[in-house]
Amino acid sequence: MLLALQVIDFVLHVMPRHWAVCRNGAAARPRRWPMDDRRKSSRVQVQFNITMSFSHGKTGGEGQLINLSQGGAAMRSDKPLSKGDFMTLRICPPDCETPIVVETAVVRWVEGRDYGVEFLKFKPAEQERLRDLLNPLLENIPGHERARAAEITKREEHNRVKQNEAKQEEQKKEVDWFG
């Protein structure tokens, strides 16, 4: 019974948003599954100012984050961007003296003035600052989403510990080699 209700909900509410109709009435290709279903980490609604800079001669711009996660964000800007554009983002939360710097972000989707960006590269200290900013905000997410976010945070922590262990092992080998 629950499965039947989920199917009905999907057909009535999800599919209409993901199927477009061409002018001649033929069904167009469906959009990919909603981003929420493919994300690795939970997003929280925010209103943080951002600045963007580009390395390939494009002039920088400003905007506002709409939502934010450890791996990416949705933002709004009057600066025209294209899917695939790379940039450096500076996230300016309220009461923060120094912006959080994402060294490399890429535009993954464009809808008018709204853009989805994936964070590709930033320093571990900046990742930690972002995590510290997000953790209190994630407390407001309903239970199953919070549990999912906690699981991802644990996985990230595990990966960080493994990376540190590998670095220590490498340093130990160097010491033994030059011994």
WOGIFEN-V330167 format. One record per helix or strand of 2 or more residues. SS is the DSSP state (a for helix, b for strand). FROM is the first residue (numbers start at 1). LEN is the number of residues. If there is no record, write none. Layout:
ss/from/len
SS/FROM/LEN
SS/FROM/LEN
//
This chain:
ss/from/len
a/2/17
a/35/4
b/44/10
b/61/8
b/72/5
b/86/7
b/100/12
b/114/8
a/124/15
a/143/36
//
